[in-house]
């Protein structure tokens, strides 16, 4: 019944596509391109009463209707919908039933199945019962017998689950628990008499993973302290993965080519990494471990810091899923909240669990990590990920059942998968399709590679705005698009007008991967995965200093007005120790105030409004980072003491009248590649303004 229901739902969804988008040329093309029905089968169930009555139920994937020729020269069933059955009475004999399955687009698949109608009881019943080699607690049954048409299996579970199959075909069932079950197989012919086989069968668990642990995401080296993983470079030389005081056995093995550790019959396991290999996790945010067990009901992870006064904390997991990999992401704050007073010299890792003494488990990917040092950015050159599933459409986000570009599709559309989408740091956007792209029928193409067609050929200027909070990108410019030219917020071309802007929903998976979707008509979700090919040039990256010219430093009641104070030529000369300070913007998002041995030290800093030794925290000694939003022109420095222009001016007011902030946001205008103008409103209507030049 589950299989029948699946086909009914499949047909319902496909029908919805056709009638929900009847005017959409491409949807029609999609249906036309559907393959002929596949996996056609016929379940034949004979009534064991010497009548010869047989119930025939066809099934198949992608079939909209069926027709059966009974094979006894009496005609056919007529049209059957998926899930429907027909009954037919046969005389004793062998018959070839022809099953014709027709898809929505009229494509046909025909198969022939032989059925034997015999009024003799099944003889020589042979039954095979086996544990599945890939699925834990799954049992596969196959039965054959002379004169039999079909058989049923009672799996002997608490619900006495019964499944029916054609003779010589298999059925499978997964038990909730391993153990011994009485399995009964009954073979049926057209005779009243049946033949039965019974076996007490031991259902077994699969005691180790068949696939390796999940591959961790790509992370920068500085964001990870790796103890054990094939993905990250090793940072900790563990002296023992099973200390002398452990109660367990340890086996190092590979699963699906991935290094893995297996602990058997465990009570507790000690992992040691002393001295120079102690882990300083003060900058780390999480502890990660991948865990697999066939029998664990409780799993505990303890960290021990032995750097000074010994301190430790244990995190307990109950009711973890069994027989599957579980990725544990433990915030380091959980350990400190549980009593650890220090995490700068972690030297032991202790595992324990229940059932005590017979606890078996596998681990992989043991590491500490923190969030990326620099948040992912939308700027740069992107292209569609050249992999199956990166382009698709379906009724909801994450569902591409209506169309998903498979590996063959990716190969066929090479001219499309090399198209690029450029997001400039200045807010510019460009579709670069090269000499060829995939040109659909509505564009005058042949659903194949061809010359790009205006306005979707990248010839019109375009811009973009990215709203990280809302997770949206809006392209402004006729013909600008991501993924497919036809899909927009109003519907699909050519059924709607070509829009002048399109808004997409965007998820930056990381700095190199982006998921995009757009609802192009109610309940029609086109979905794309893009990969970054290269970073956009960062106009701020480099070393800057205040322009050594009159008027580059000033303050006034509005931007462009420095009537309250403007550093003239004499001021510039007097403050030479200030005008040689540099502001270094790293390509990696780092920021540094480099003041040298002297800078201009004001009275509120304890100076004499003259040249003097830089004063913390405004001396460049604290680490700092920056983020730059090219669309809004906002530049934010993160780090206590980091500043541009004057250390006193910040978003809350002026020091020492406000607290020293941990971040300051400035407004930046790119005059040219070597000049920027910067201002900050430090209190209502007080605008400090600076001009900087790149060295």
matplotlib code that plots the C-alpha trace (Angstrom):
import matplotlib.pyplot as plt

x = [0.0, 2.9, 4.2, 0.8, 0.3, 3.7, 2.7, -0.7, 1.1, 3.7, 0.9, -0.9, 2.2, 3.0, -0.6, -0.3, 2.7, 0.9, -2.4, -0.7, 1.6, -0.3, 1.0, 4.6, 6.5, 9.4, 7.1, 5.6, 9.1, 9.9, 6.9, 7.8, 11.3, 10.1, 11.4, 9.0, 7.7, 10.2, 10.2, 7.0, 5.7, 2.6, 1.4, -0.6, -2.7, -4.6, -7.7, -7.1, -10.6, -10.2, -12.0, -9.0, -9.8, -6.7, -6.3, -3.8, -2.3, 0.2, 2.6, 5.5, 7.3, 6.2, 3.1, -0.2, -2.3, -2.0, -3.6, -3.4, -3.7, -4.8, -2.9, -5.8, -7.3, -10.2, -9.1, -7.7, -8.5, -9.1, -7.5, -6.4, -5.2, -2.2, -3.2, -6.2, -6.6, -8.5, -9.8, -9.8, -10.7, -8.4, -8.5, -5.6, -2.5, 0.4, -0.3, 1.8, 0.2, 1.2, 1.4, 1.4, 2.3, 1.8, 3.3, 1.9, 3.6, 2.3, 5.6, 5.0, 6.7, 5.6, 6.6, 5.4, 4.9, 4.1, 1.6, 0.8, -2.7, -2.7, -5.3, -2.7, -1.3, 2.2, 5.0, 8.7, 8.5, 12.0, 12.4, 15.5, 15.7, 18.7, 19.9, 20.5, 24.2, 23.7, 20.7, 20.7, 17.9, 16.5, 15.5, 15.1, 12.8, 12.5, 10.2, 9.9, 7.5, 6.0, 2.4, 2.5, 1.6, 2.3, 3.2, 2.9, 5.3, 4.3, 7.5, 6.5, 7.1, 4.8, 2.4, 2.5, 3.4, 2.3, 3.7, 2.6, 4.8, 4.9, 6.6, 10.3, 10.3, 11.6, 10.2, 12.0, 11.2, 13.1, 12.6, 12.7, 15.0, 17.4, 16.5, 14.9, 11.6, 9.3, 8.9, 6.1, 5.9, 2.7, 2.6, -0.6, -1.8, -5.4, -6.0, -7.6, -4.6, -1.6, 2.0, 3.7, 7.2, 8.2, 11.6, 12.9, 15.3, 18.0, 17.7, 21.1, 22.4, 25.1, 27.8, 29.8, 29.2, 29.1, 30.0, 32.6, 31.7, 30.3, 33.0, 33.5, 33.0, 35.9, 37.4, 40.5, 43.5, 43.3, 39.7, 40.4, 42.4, 42.4, 43.1, 41.9, 40.4, 41.2, 39.8, 42.0, 45.8, 46.8, 47.4, 47.6, 50.1, 48.0, 50.3, 47.7, 44.2, 43.8, 45.6, 47.0, 44.1, 41.4, 39.0, 38.4, 40.1, 41.1, 41.2, 42.3, 40.6, 39.3, 35.7, 34.9, 38.6, 38.2, 40.4, 38.3, 38.8, 36.8, 36.5, 35.0, 33.8, 34.3, 33.8, 35.8, 38.5, 41.3, 42.9, 46.2, 48.1, 50.4, 53.0, 53.5, 50.5, 48.1, 45.2, 44.5, 40.9, 40.2, 39.6, 37.6, 33.8, 32.9, 34.2, 33.2, 33.1, 31.4, 30.0, 28.5, 27.3, 25.2, 24.3, 25.0, 22.2, 24.4, 27.6, 29.7, 32.5, 34.9, 37.6, 40.3, 42.6, 45.8, 47.6, 47.4, 44.7, 43.1, 39.6, 37.2, 33.7, 31.6, 28.8, 26.2, 24.2, 21.3, 19.2, 21.5, 20.4, 22.0, 23.4, 24.1, 26.7, 25.8, 27.7, 28.1, 28.7, 29.3, 29.7, 32.8, 30.5, 28.8, 32.0, 32.7, 29.1, 29.5, 32.4, 35.6, 37.5, 40.1, 40.3, 43.8, 45.7, 43.4, 45.4, 42.9, 39.7, 37.7, 34.9, 32.5, 29.0, 26.3, 26.1, 29.1, 31.8, 30.0, 29.8, 31.0, 31.5, 33.3, 34.7, 36.0, 36.7, 37.7, 38.5, 37.9, 36.7, 35.4, 33.3, 35.2, 37.5, 35.8, 32.2, 31.4, 31.0, 28.8, 31.3, 33.3, 32.8, 30.4, 29.2, 26.7, 28.2, 29.0, 27.4, 24.2, 21.4, 22.7, 19.9, 16.3, 12.7, 10.0, 7.0, 9.1, 12.6, 14.8, 12.5, 13.4, 11.2, 9.9, 13.3, 16.8, 19.8, 21.7, 25.3, 24.4, 22.5, 25.6, 27.7, 25.2, 25.0, 28.7, 28.1, 25.7, 27.8, 30.7, 28.6, 29.7, 27.9, 30.0, 29.1, 31.4, 32.4, 31.0, 27.6, 28.0, 26.6, 27.5, 26.2, 29.2, 27.9, 30.8, 30.2, 27.6, 25.1, 22.0, 19.3, 15.8, 12.9, 11.1, 14.3, 14.3, 16.8, 16.6, 17.0, 20.7, 24.0, 23.7, 24.6, 23.3, 20.1, 19.4, 18.5, 19.8, 23.2, 24.9, 24.9, 22.8, 24.4, 23.2, 23.7, 22.8, 21.9, 22.5, 20.5, 22.4, 19.7, 16.9, 19.0, 18.1, 19.9, 18.1, 19.4, 18.6, 18.9, 16.8, 18.1, 20.2, 19.6, 20.9, 20.5, 17.9, 16.9, 13.2, 12.5, 11.5, 9.2, 6.2, 6.4, 8.3, 9.1, 7.6, 4.4, 5.2, 7.0, 10.8, 11.3, 13.7, 14.7, 14.6, 14.9, 16.3, 16.6, 20.2, 22.0, 25.8, 26.7, 30.3, 32.6, 32.7, 29.2, 25.8, 22.3, 19.7, 16.0, 13.2, 9.5, 8.5, 4.8, 2.8, 4.5, 7.1, 10.6, 13.6, 16.7, 20.4, 23.7, 26.6, 30.3, 32.8, 35.4, 37.3, 37.1, 36.2, 39.1, 38.9, 39.5, 40.3, 42.9, 46.3, 48.0, 46.4, 47.3, 45.8, 46.3, 49.1, 47.2, 45.2, 41.5, 42.0, 41.1, 38.1, 34.8, 31.5, 27.7, 27.3, 29.2, 31.4, 31.3, 34.4, 33.7, 34.4, 37.9, 39.9, 43.6, 45.4, 48.9, 50.6, 48.6, 49.7, 53.3, 52.9, 51.3, 53.8, 53.9, 50.2, 50.1, 52.6, 50.4, 49.1, 45.8, 46.4, 43.4, 44.3, 42.7, 41.8, 39.7, 42.3, 42.9, 45.9, 46.6, 50.4, 51.4, 55.2, 57.0, 55.0, 51.6, 49.5, 48.4, 45.5, 44.9, 42.2, 44.7, 47.2, 49.2, 49.9, 48.1, 51.4, 53.6, 54.1, 54.2, 50.9, 48.6, 46.6, 44.2, 44.6, 48.2, 47.5, 48.3, 44.8, 43.9, 41.1, 39.1, 36.9, 33.9, 33.0, 29.5, 30.0, 26.3, 25.8, 29.4, 29.7, 33.0, 33.0, 36.1, 35.9, 38.4, 38.8, 41.0, 40.8, 40.0, 40.3, 41.3, 41.0, 40.7, 38.2, 35.4, 33.0, 29.3, 28.3, 30.1, 33.6, 36.1, 36.4, 32.7, 31.6, 32.9, 35.7, 33.7, 34.5, 33.5, 33.1, 31.2, 32.3, 30.8, 33.3, 33.2, 35.7, 36.9, 39.2, 41.4, 43.9, 41.6, 38.8, 36.7, 35.5, 33.2, 31.7, 28.8, 30.1, 27.1, 24.0, 25.1, 28.9, 30.6, 34.3, 35.7, 38.9, 40.6, 43.0, 45.3, 46.7, 50.4]
y = [0.0, 2.4, 1.9, 2.5, 5.6, 6.9, 6.6, 8.3, 11.2, 11.4, 11.6, 14.3, 16.4, 16.1, 16.9, 20.0, 21.1, 20.8, 22.5, 25.1, 26.3, 25.5, 28.7, 28.1, 26.9, 25.5, 23.5, 21.9, 21.2, 19.7, 17.3, 16.4, 15.6, 13.2, 9.7, 6.8, 5.0, 2.8, -0.1, -1.5, -4.5, -6.5, -8.0, -11.1, -12.5, -15.7, -16.5, -20.0, -21.4, -23.4, -20.6, -19.3, -15.7, -13.5, -9.9, -8.0, -4.7, -2.9, -0.3, 1.8, 5.1, 8.0, 6.1, 8.0, 5.0, 1.3, -1.3, -5.1, -7.7, -10.8, -13.2, -15.7, -14.1, -12.6, -9.0, -6.4, -4.6, -1.2, 1.9, 1.6, 4.5, 4.1, 2.1, 0.4, -3.4, -5.6, -9.2, -11.8, -15.5, -17.9, -21.5, -23.6, -22.8, -20.4, -16.9, -14.0, -10.8, -7.7, -4.5, -1.2, 1.8, 5.3, 8.5, 12.0, 12.9, 9.7, 7.8, 4.1, 1.2, -2.4, -5.4, -9.0, -11.1, -14.8, -16.1, -19.7, -20.7, -24.2, -26.1, -28.1, -27.1, -25.4, -28.0, -27.9, -24.5, -23.1, -20.1, -17.9, -15.6, -13.4, -10.4, -7.4, -6.6, -2.9, -2.1, -3.0, -5.4, -5.6, -9.1, -10.1, -13.0, -14.8, -17.8, -20.1, -23.1, -25.1, -24.2, -21.2, -17.7, -15.6, -15.9, -13.9, -13.5, -13.1, -11.6, -12.5, -9.1, -7.7, -6.4, -9.6, -7.6, -9.4, -8.7, -10.2, -10.8, -12.6, -16.0, -15.7, -12.0, -10.6, -8.7, -6.9, -5.8, -3.9, -4.9, -2.4, -4.6, -7.5, -10.9, -14.2, -14.1, -16.8, -16.1, -17.9, -18.0, -19.2, -20.0, -19.7, -21.4, -21.4, -24.5, -24.3, -26.0, -23.8, -24.7, -23.2, -22.8, -21.6, -20.7, -19.2, -16.6, -14.5, -10.8, -9.1, -5.6, -4.2, -3.4, -0.8, 2.2, 1.3, 4.9, 7.3, 10.2, 13.3, 15.5, 18.7, 22.0, 23.9, 26.2, 28.5, 27.0, 29.7, 28.8, 25.1, 23.2, 19.7, 16.6, 13.9, 14.4, 13.7, 17.1, 19.4, 19.6, 18.0, 20.6, 18.4, 15.5, 13.2, 11.0, 8.4, 7.8, 5.1, 5.9, 3.2, 3.9, 3.3, 0.4, -0.5, -1.8, 0.6, -0.3, 2.1, 1.4, 2.9, 3.2, 4.1, 5.3, 7.5, 7.1, 6.2, 5.1, 2.2, 1.6, -1.7, -2.9, 0.5, 1.8, 5.0, 6.1, 8.6, 10.6, 12.4, 15.3, 16.9, 19.7, 21.5, 19.7, 21.1, 22.9, 26.6, 26.8, 30.3, 31.6, 28.6, 28.6, 24.9, 21.3, 18.9, 15.1, 12.7, 9.7, 6.3, 3.5, 0.4, 0.2, 3.5, 4.9, 7.5, 9.2, 11.6, 13.9, 15.4, 18.0, 18.4, 21.5, 20.7, 24.1, 25.3, 24.3, 21.3, 22.0, 19.8, 19.6, 16.8, 17.1, 14.2, 13.1, 10.7, 8.9, 9.6, 7.9, 4.5, 3.0, 6.4, 9.1, 11.9, 15.2, 16.7, 20.5, 21.5, 25.2, 25.8, 27.9, 24.6, 23.4, 26.7, 26.9, 23.4, 24.4, 24.7, 27.7, 27.6, 26.2, 27.5, 24.2, 21.3, 18.1, 15.3, 14.2, 11.5, 9.5, 7.3, 5.9, 3.3, 0.3, 0.3, -2.3, -3.2, 0.2, 0.2, 3.3, 4.9, 8.5, 10.8, 14.5, 15.6, 19.3, 22.7, 25.5, 29.1, 31.1, 32.3, 35.2, 37.1, 36.7, 35.4, 38.1, 38.2, 40.2, 38.4, 36.2, 33.3, 30.5, 27.7, 24.8, 22.2, 19.4, 17.4, 19.1, 22.6, 23.7, 22.6, 23.5, 22.1, 23.0, 24.2, 25.2, 22.1, 20.1, 19.9, 16.9, 18.7, 19.1, 18.6, 18.9, 15.6, 14.8, 14.2, 17.6, 19.3, 17.9, 18.8, 22.4, 23.1, 26.4, 27.4, 26.2, 28.4, 31.6, 34.0, 36.4, 39.3, 41.2, 44.2, 45.7, 49.0, 47.5, 46.7, 43.5, 41.8, 38.6, 37.3, 34.6, 34.4, 33.5, 30.8, 30.0, 27.7, 29.3, 28.1, 27.9, 31.0, 33.0, 31.7, 29.0, 25.2, 24.4, 24.1, 26.0, 29.2, 32.9, 34.9, 36.9, 40.4, 41.7, 38.6, 38.8, 41.0, 44.0, 46.3, 48.0, 46.6, 47.0, 45.0, 45.5, 42.8, 42.7, 40.2, 40.5, 39.6, 37.2, 38.9, 40.1, 42.6, 43.0, 46.3, 46.4, 45.0, 41.6, 41.0, 37.6, 34.8, 31.1, 31.3, 34.3, 33.4, 33.1, 36.3, 37.5, 37.9, 34.5, 33.0, 34.6, 34.9, 34.8, 38.1, 41.3, 41.5, 43.0, 45.9, 44.3, 40.9, 39.9, 36.6, 34.8, 34.0, 31.8, 32.2, 28.7, 29.9, 32.3, 30.0, 28.5, 30.3, 28.8, 31.0, 30.5, 32.5, 31.9, 32.6, 32.2, 30.8, 27.6, 27.4, 27.6, 27.7, 26.9, 27.4, 26.6, 28.8, 28.6, 31.5, 31.5, 34.5, 37.4, 40.9, 43.3, 45.0, 48.8, 49.2, 46.5, 48.1, 50.8, 54.3, 57.5, 60.9, 63.0, 65.5, 68.5, 71.3, 70.4, 66.6, 66.7, 68.7, 68.9, 70.7, 70.5, 68.6, 66.5, 68.8, 71.6, 71.9, 75.4, 74.4, 73.1, 72.4, 71.4, 74.0, 73.8, 74.9, 72.3, 69.6, 70.5, 70.7, 67.3, 65.4, 62.7, 62.2, 62.4, 59.6, 57.2, 54.4, 52.4, 48.9, 47.0, 43.4, 41.4, 38.9, 41.4, 42.4, 46.0, 47.7, 51.2, 51.6, 54.7, 54.2, 55.6, 58.8, 60.2, 63.3, 62.7, 64.9, 66.1, 63.6, 60.8, 62.3, 64.1, 67.8, 68.1, 67.4, 64.5, 61.7, 58.0, 56.3, 55.5, 52.2, 51.1, 53.4, 52.4, 49.5, 46.8, 45.1, 42.9, 44.3, 43.4, 45.3, 44.8, 47.0, 47.2, 48.6, 49.2, 51.4, 52.7, 51.6, 50.6, 49.0, 48.5, 45.7, 45.8, 48.0, 51.0, 50.6, 53.9, 56.0, 59.7, 60.5, 58.0, 60.2, 60.3, 57.4, 56.7, 57.3, 60.7, 61.8, 60.4, 60.7, 61.6, 58.1, 54.6, 53.3, 51.3, 47.8, 48.9, 52.0, 52.4, 55.0, 56.2, 55.9, 57.4, 56.0, 59.1, 57.0, 53.9, 55.9, 58.3, 57.9, 60.4, 59.2, 60.7, 59.7, 61.4, 61.6, 62.9, 64.6, 67.0, 66.6, 65.3, 64.5, 64.2, 62.8, 62.4, 59.4, 58.4, 55.0, 54.5]
z = [0.0, 0.7, -2.8, -4.3, -2.2, -3.4, -7.1, -6.4, -4.8, -7.6, -10.2, -8.2, -8.0, -11.7, -12.5, -10.4, -12.4, -15.7, -14.7, -12.4, -15.2, -18.4, -20.1, -19.2, -22.3, -20.3, -17.9, -21.1, -22.2, -18.8, -19.1, -22.7, -21.6, -18.8, -19.4, -20.0, -16.9, -15.1, -12.6, -13.9, -12.0, -11.5, -8.2, -8.8, -5.9, -6.5, -4.5, -3.0, -3.5, -6.8, -8.7, -10.6, -9.6, -9.6, -8.5, -10.6, -9.4, -11.7, -10.4, -11.7, -11.4, -13.6, -14.9, -15.3, -16.4, -17.0, -19.3, -18.9, -21.5, -19.6, -21.9, -22.3, -25.4, -23.5, -23.9, -21.6, -18.4, -19.9, -18.4, -14.7, -12.6, -10.4, -7.3, -9.0, -9.3, -11.6, -11.0, -13.7, -13.7, -15.4, -16.3, -15.2, -17.2, -17.8, -19.0, -20.2, -18.9, -20.8, -18.7, -20.6, -18.6, -20.0, -18.7, -18.6, -21.9, -23.7, -23.5, -23.0, -21.3, -21.8, -19.7, -19.7, -16.6, -16.6, -14.1, -13.4, -12.4, -10.9, -8.9, -7.2, -3.8, -4.0, -3.9, -3.1, -1.3, -0.9, 1.4, 1.8, 4.9, 5.3, 7.4, 5.1, 4.8, 4.7, 6.8, 10.5, 11.6, 8.1, 7.0, 3.3, 2.3, -1.0, -1.7, -4.7, -5.2, -8.0, -8.9, -6.6, -7.8, -4.7, -1.1, 2.1, 5.0, 8.7, 10.2, 13.8, 15.2, 17.9, 15.3, 13.2, 10.1, 6.9, 3.4, 0.1, -3.0, -6.3, -6.1, -6.7, -5.8, -2.5, 0.4, 3.2, 6.7, 9.4, 13.0, 15.9, 17.9, 17.2, 18.5, 17.5, 15.6, 14.2, 10.5, 8.6, 4.9, 3.2, -0.6, -2.5, -5.7, -7.1, -4.9, -1.6, 0.0, 0.9, 1.7, 4.8, 6.0, 9.5, 10.9, 14.1, 12.7, 14.5, 13.5, 13.9, 14.3, 12.1, 14.6, 12.8, 10.5, 6.8, 5.8, 7.2, 9.5, 7.9, 6.3, 8.3, 6.6, 5.2, 7.9, 8.0, 9.9, 12.5, 13.3, 14.2, 16.8, 15.3, 17.4, 14.9, 11.4, 7.8, 6.9, 9.0, 9.5, 12.9, 15.6, 18.7, 19.0, 21.2, 23.3, 24.0, 22.6, 25.3, 28.5, 30.8, 33.2, 30.6, 30.6, 27.0, 23.9, 21.0, 17.3, 14.7, 11.4, 8.2, 7.3, 3.7, 3.5, 6.5, 9.6, 12.6, 16.2, 17.7, 21.4, 22.6, 26.0, 27.5, 31.0, 30.5, 28.1, 28.8, 26.0, 27.0, 25.5, 28.0, 28.1, 24.8, 23.3, 25.9, 24.2, 24.7, 23.9, 25.2, 21.6, 20.6, 20.7, 20.2, 20.8, 18.0, 17.8, 15.5, 17.4, 16.3, 18.6, 18.3, 22.0, 23.9, 26.0, 27.6, 26.4, 28.5, 27.4, 30.0, 29.5, 32.1, 32.4, 34.3, 33.7, 37.3, 39.7, 38.0, 36.7, 34.8, 33.5, 32.0, 29.4, 29.4, 26.4, 26.9, 24.2, 21.3, 18.1, 17.6, 14.4, 12.8, 12.9, 15.3, 15.1, 18.6, 18.7, 22.3, 23.1, 25.2, 27.5, 28.4, 30.0, 31.8, 32.9, 34.3, 36.5, 34.5, 35.7, 33.0, 29.4, 28.4, 29.2, 28.4, 28.7, 29.0, 27.3, 29.0, 27.4, 29.3, 28.9, 29.5, 29.3, 31.6, 30.5, 27.3, 25.8, 22.1, 20.1, 17.1, 17.0, 14.3, 13.6, 17.1, 17.2, 18.7, 16.5, 16.4, 14.0, 10.9, 11.6, 8.8, 7.9, 4.4, 1.8, -1.3, -3.3, -5.9, -9.0, -8.7, -11.0, -10.7, -8.9, -11.6, -9.7, -9.8, -8.0, -8.1, -10.4, -9.8, -9.2, -6.9, -4.7, -1.7, -0.7, -0.6, -2.8, -6.5, -7.5, -10.6, -12.2, -10.9, -13.2, -12.8, -13.8, -17.4, -17.5, -16.0, -18.8, -21.5, -20.2, -19.9, -21.8, -18.9, -16.0, -17.0, -16.9, -14.1, -11.8, -10.5, -7.4, -7.1, -3.8, -5.2, -5.7, -9.4, -10.9, -14.2, -15.9, -18.0, -20.3, -22.7, -26.3, -25.5, -22.8, -22.5, -24.6, -23.9, -26.4, -25.2, -26.0, -29.6, -28.8, -29.1, -25.4, -26.1, -26.3, -28.3, -28.5, -25.5, -26.2, -25.1, -22.6, -20.7, -22.2, -19.7, -22.0, -19.7, -16.7, -13.4, -9.6, -6.6, -2.9, -0.3, 2.9, 5.1, 7.9, 5.6, 3.5, 0.2, -2.9, -5.2, -8.8, -10.4, -14.2, -17.0, -17.9, -14.8, -13.2, -11.1, -12.1, -14.9, -16.9, -17.0, -13.2, -11.5, -8.7, -11.0, -12.6, -15.5, -18.9, -21.4, -19.5, -17.6, -18.5, -18.3, -14.9, -14.1, -10.8, -9.1, -5.5, -4.5, -1.1, -0.3, 2.2, 2.4, 3.5, 3.8, 2.0, -1.1, -1.3, -1.7, -1.9, -3.7, -4.4, -5.9, -5.8, -9.5, -9.1, -6.2, -5.0, -7.8, -6.2, -8.5, -6.6, -7.3, -5.6, -6.5, -5.8, -5.6, -8.3, -7.0, -4.6, -5.6, -5.4, -1.9, -2.4, 1.3, 1.5, 2.0, 4.1, 4.4, 6.3, 6.8, 3.7, 4.6, 3.4, 4.8, 5.4, 5.7, 9.4, 10.6, 12.5, 11.9, 12.0, 8.8, 6.3, 4.2, 6.8, 9.0, 10.3, 14.0, 13.3, 10.2, 10.3, 8.1, 6.7, 9.9, 11.8, 9.4, 9.9, 13.7, 13.8, 11.6, 14.3, 13.6, 9.9, 9.6, 11.5, 9.2, 9.1, 7.7, 6.2, 5.7, 2.8, 5.5, 7.4, 10.0, 10.9, 12.6, 13.9, 13.4, 15.3, 15.5, 18.6, 18.6, 17.7, 18.7, 22.3, 23.5, 27.1, 27.8, 27.2, 29.7, 27.0, 26.4, 23.0, 21.3, 20.1, 22.6, 23.2, 22.1, 25.0, 25.4, 24.3, 21.3, 20.6, 18.2, 20.8, 20.7, 17.8, 15.5, 12.5, 10.0, 7.9, 4.9, 3.3, -0.2, -0.7, 2.4, 2.5, 6.2, 7.6, 11.1, 13.1, 15.8, 18.6, 21.7, 20.8, 17.0, 15.2, 12.1, 12.3, 16.0, 18.8, 20.7, 18.1, 18.1, 17.6, 21.2, 21.5, 22.4, 24.9, 27.8, 28.1, 27.0, 27.6, 25.2, 22.6, 21.3, 17.8, 15.7, 12.5, 9.9, 6.7, 3.7, 0.2, -2.3, -4.2, -6.3, -5.9, -3.7, -1.8, 0.7, 2.6, 6.0, 8.6, 12.0, 13.8, 17.4, 19.1, 17.6, 14.8, 15.5, 12.3, 12.5, 8.9, 7.5, 4.2, 3.8, 1.0, 0.2, 0.4]

ax = plt.figure().add_subplot(projection="3d")
ax.plot(x, y, z, "-o")
ax.set_aspect("equal")
plt.show()
